[in-house]
């Protein structure tokens, strides 16, 4: 995402492709991109959750912790949903 300032939209492009691939199969998506941009902004070079400055695509312990909490909640939700579905 930091390279977005240089016109690099590869993350958005890859996310769009992933959504198109999983949509027909009704596979849930965990949007970590929005998690990061909600903290760092849509375009950034420095952010409190980045591992280095200027930012790269890697995050420090706070950034990884935030993302892992979101992912853990999504997994719990998916498991709870699958446990309530009729078999």
RAFEN-V245746 format. One record per backbone hydrogen bond with DSSP energy under -0.5 kcal/mol. CO is the residue of the C=O (numbers start at 1). NH is the residue of the N-H. Records with the same first field share a line. If there is no record, write none. Layout:
# RAFEN-V245746
CO->NH ; NH
This chain:
# RAFEN-V245746
1->4
2->5
3->6 ; 8
4->7
7->9
9->13
10->14
11->15
12->16
13->17
14->18
15->19
16->20
17->21
18->22
19->23
20->24
22->25 ; 27
23->26
29->31
30->32
31->35
32->36
33->37
34->38
35->39
36->39 ; 40
37->41
45->54 ; 55
47->50
49->60
58->51 ; 56
60->64
61->65
62->66
63->67
64->68
65->69
66->70
67->71
68->72
69->73
70->74
71->75
72->76
73->77
74->78
75->79
76->80
77->81
78->82
79->83
80->84
81->84 ; 85
